[in-house]
Amino acid sequence: MSQHAFSLVAAAVFGLIALGHVVRLVFRASVVVGDIPIPMWGSGLAVIFMGFLAYEGFRVAKKSGSAG
């Protein structure tokens, strides 16, 4: 798999995860893993982190696609 394809796929996956957390925040959905409730601020951090990873992945894919 080329760097361009890998970066594009990884960016899309991270973007979808970030979008899922945004949806959770908008609809105020509660998530419980086992007996532990996951706080809303955890999704806020995930949106920032996953959004950054998606952005960087798309940036690298664009750079590697134009160079190759």
C-alpha atoms as an extended CHARMM CRD file, in Angstrom:
* protein
*
        68  EXT
         1         1  MET       CA              0.0000000000        0.0000000000        0.0000000000  PROA      1               0.0000000000
         2         2  SER       CA              1.4200000000        3.3780000000       -0.9550000000  PROA      2               0.0000000000
         3         3  GLN       CA              1.9240000000        6.2000000000        1.5360000000  PROA      3               0.0000000000
         4         4  HSD       CA             -0.7640000000        8.1980000000       -0.2540000000  PROA      4               0.0000000000
         5         5  ALA       CA             -3.3760000000        5.4300000000        0.0680000000  PROA      5               0.0000000000
         6         6  PHE       CA             -2.4590000000        4.6670000000        3.6810000000  PROA      6               0.0000000000
         7         7  SER       CA             -2.6640000000        8.3280000000        4.7020000000  PROA      7               0.0000000000
         8         8  LEU       CA             -6.0000000000        8.7250000000        2.9590000000  PROA      8               0.0000000000
         9         9  VAL       CA             -7.5320000000        5.6490000000        4.6080000000  PROA      9               0.0000000000
        10        10  ALA       CA             -6.1660000000        6.5400000000        8.0490000000  PROA      10              0.0000000000
        11        11  ALA       CA             -7.4170000000       10.1270000000        7.7370000000  PROA      11              0.0000000000
        12        12  ALA       CA            -10.8820000000        8.9180000000        6.7260000000  PROA      12              0.0000000000
        13        13  VAL       CA            -11.0510000000        6.5280000000        9.6980000000  PROA      13              0.0000000000
        14        14  PHE       CA             -9.9250000000        9.2190000000       12.1540000000  PROA      14              0.0000000000
        15        15  GLY       CA            -12.4000000000       11.6520000000       10.5990000000  PROA      15              0.0000000000
        16        16  LEU       CA            -15.2910000000        9.2160000000       11.0280000000  PROA      16              0.0000000000
        17        17  ILE       CA            -14.3400000000        8.6270000000       14.6620000000  PROA      17              0.0000000000
        18        18  ALA       CA            -14.2220000000       12.3890000000       15.2630000000  PROA      18              0.0000000000
        19        19  LEU       CA            -17.6220000000       12.7410000000       13.5760000000  PROA      19              0.0000000000
        20        20  GLY       CA            -19.0450000000       10.0290000000       15.8370000000  PROA      20              0.0000000000
        21        21  HSD       CA            -17.8770000000       11.9390000000       18.9030000000  PROA      21              0.0000000000
        22        22  VAL       CA            -19.3880000000       15.1670000000       17.5480000000  PROA      22              0.0000000000
        23        23  VAL       CA            -22.7130000000       13.3570000000       17.1090000000  PROA      23              0.0000000000
        24        24  ARG       CA            -22.4660000000       12.0910000000       20.6900000000  PROA      24              0.0000000000
        25        25  LEU       CA            -21.8670000000       15.6300000000       21.9520000000  PROA      25              0.0000000000
        26        26  VAL       CA            -24.7280000000       17.1150000000       19.9060000000  PROA      26              0.0000000000
        27        27  PHE       CA            -27.2660000000       14.5120000000       21.0110000000  PROA      27              0.0000000000
        28        28  ARG       CA            -25.9050000000       14.2930000000       24.5750000000  PROA      28              0.0000000000
        29        29  ALA       CA            -25.7900000000       10.4820000000       24.3210000000  PROA      29              0.0000000000
        30        30  SER       CA            -24.5210000000        8.6570000000       27.3750000000  PROA      30              0.0000000000
        31        31  VAL       CA            -21.9750000000        5.8850000000       26.9580000000  PROA      31              0.0000000000
        32        32  VAL       CA            -21.2670000000        3.2760000000       29.6160000000  PROA      32              0.0000000000
        33        33  VAL       CA            -18.4300000000        0.7690000000       29.2840000000  PROA      33              0.0000000000
        34        34  GLY       CA            -18.9430000000       -2.0120000000       31.7700000000  PROA      34              0.0000000000
        35        35  ASP       CA            -20.1170000000       -0.0830000000       34.8270000000  PROA      35              0.0000000000
        36        36  ILE       CA            -18.0910000000        3.0370000000       34.0330000000  PROA      36              0.0000000000
        37        37  PRO       CA            -19.8590000000        6.0390000000       32.4890000000  PROA      37              0.0000000000
        38        38  ILE       CA            -17.7140000000        7.8710000000       29.9230000000  PROA      38              0.0000000000
        39        39  PRO       CA            -17.8190000000       11.6510000000       30.5180000000  PROA      39              0.0000000000
        40        40  MET       CA            -18.7670000000       14.1120000000       27.7880000000  PROA      40              0.0000000000
        41        41  TRP       CA            -15.4340000000       15.9140000000       28.1050000000  PROA      41              0.0000000000
        42        42  GLY       CA            -13.8000000000       12.6840000000       26.9290000000  PROA      42              0.0000000000
        43        43  SER       CA            -15.6130000000       13.0560000000       23.6180000000  PROA      43              0.0000000000
        44        44  GLY       CA            -14.5540000000       16.6900000000       23.4700000000  PROA      44              0.0000000000
        45        45  LEU       CA            -10.9180000000       15.6540000000       23.7750000000  PROA      45              0.0000000000
        46        46  ALA       CA            -11.4540000000       12.8700000000       21.2310000000  PROA      46              0.0000000000
        47        47  VAL       CA            -12.9170000000       15.3440000000       18.7050000000  PROA      47              0.0000000000
        48        48  ILE       CA             -9.8400000000       17.5500000000       19.0230000000  PROA      48              0.0000000000
        49        49  PHE       CA             -7.3420000000       14.6690000000       18.8840000000  PROA      49              0.0000000000
        50        50  MET       CA             -9.0230000000       12.6360000000       16.1420000000  PROA      50              0.0000000000
        51        51  GLY       CA             -9.7660000000       15.7730000000       14.1430000000  PROA      51              0.0000000000
        52        52  PHE       CA             -6.0930000000       16.7060000000       14.2630000000  PROA      52              0.0000000000
        53        53  LEU       CA             -5.0440000000       13.2200000000       13.1550000000  PROA      53              0.0000000000
        54        54  ALA       CA             -7.5570000000       13.3320000000       10.2880000000  PROA      54              0.0000000000
        55        55  TYR       CA             -6.3160000000       16.7570000000        9.2140000000  PROA      55              0.0000000000
        56        56  GLU       CA             -2.6920000000       15.6250000000        9.2600000000  PROA      56              0.0000000000
        57        57  GLY       CA             -3.5390000000       12.4360000000        7.3800000000  PROA      57              0.0000000000
        58        58  PHE       CA             -5.2990000000       14.3470000000        4.6140000000  PROA      58              0.0000000000
        59        59  ARG       CA             -2.4220000000       16.8350000000        4.4990000000  PROA      59              0.0000000000
        60        60  VAL       CA              0.1580000000       14.0630000000        4.1200000000  PROA      60              0.0000000000
        61        61  ALA       CA             -2.0060000000       12.2840000000        1.5160000000  PROA      61              0.0000000000
        62        62  LYS       CA             -2.2430000000       15.4770000000       -0.5000000000  PROA      62              0.0000000000
        63        63  LYS       CA              1.5040000000       16.0650000000       -0.2860000000  PROA      63              0.0000000000
        64        64  SER       CA              2.4050000000       12.4580000000       -1.1660000000  PROA      64              0.0000000000
        65        65  GLY       CA             -0.1540000000       12.3590000000       -3.9810000000  PROA      65              0.0000000000
        66        66  SER       CA              1.2160000000       15.4380000000       -5.7110000000  PROA      66              0.0000000000
        67        67  ALA       CA              4.8390000000       14.3100000000       -5.3290000000  PROA      67              0.0000000000
        68        68  GLY       CA              4.2750000000       10.7740000000       -6.6110000000  PROA      68              0.0000000000
